[in-house]
Amino acid sequence: MSRCRLPPTPASQITGEAVYRDRRRLLKALALAPALSVAGCRGEPPPPQDIPRAAGTDATGTGADAAGPLTRYEDATSYNNFYEFGSGKADPSRAAKTLVTSPWSVAVGGECAKPGTVPLETLLKGLVPEERVYRMRCVEGWSMVIPWLGVPLGEVLKRFEPSSDAKYVAFTTLADPRQMPGIRAPILDWPYREGLRIDEAMHPLALLVTGMYGRPLPQQNGAPLRLVVPWKYGFKGIKSIVAIEFTRKAPRTSWNDMQPREYGFFANVNPAVDHPRWSQKSERRIAGDGNRLFADRIATQPFNGYAAQVASLYQGMDLARWY
Ligand code: MTE
């Protein structure tokens, strides 16, 4: 994976959490006053859409206070990995505008009683997206704190009535060279694929995400539907999902296919297991701190700080072997 770095961010463009929250209050107020629009202000996210969402619960310990200061919207939407739109961090935010995200359907099949291809609206019908502030740790050593909007993955999967043979869940991204210029390059064996064990997929922290920062998901972040699994390295968070399949055997996954020694199927954040080419003991937040894009190094936590919730899924497993 490339490890390129963006140039430093000027102090004038830095937004701390308090400012974000104030701005969010302001944007909400502005959204109620249609004559005023902040769209077009440099560096500002678009005004929030009226997305229904559940009242913020912190039952999973995923509130902003637990996760730390939020990454700036501008950084979370311009420093991306989405290889279908290029391998540079700034490529997706420039190139992904060509991705048509509506209408969108998802084909669900495999070991389940009710397979079918359903429009996104049907897939999520009756489920109200909730805000979850998650720490996100990329295998490359940087991290972010993002307020996602999504629904528990398990709630969606249950609708298709997986059978007792469904031991894993496989996910596939759209692969359309007309919309995705990056897939002309043989970086990965397209389409992008990811997978989870069924108990991981059913865990309440695993989220199917449709928005971030109170707004619809931008294309570069995986619109209209992506996976977020906060205790795993970011590459498990497959974007722009078009297919979900319940399987008996562990499915193929893109990075594991490409370089199995470097990217395991489980990919749980684990400071005790180094990547073959670098240490995973610490990370740098994309934090908009002073004049720098990256804040100082901090220690990486086992399971990215979610051990209390998820460590029991891996009881008895040798995590150095099953990395
Ligand atoms: N999904 C697809 N389809 N293609 C990709 O290249 N990159 C992964 C993951 N999901 C990727 C993907 C990697 S390596 C990371 S770190 C995260 O998306 C980045 O998510 P973000 O850009 O929203 O921070």
Residues whose N, C-alpha, C, O or C-beta is under 5 A from the ligand:
A	BS01	MTE	A76 Y79 N80 N81 F82 Y83 E84 C138 T173 Y192 Q220 N221 G234 F235 G237 I238 K239
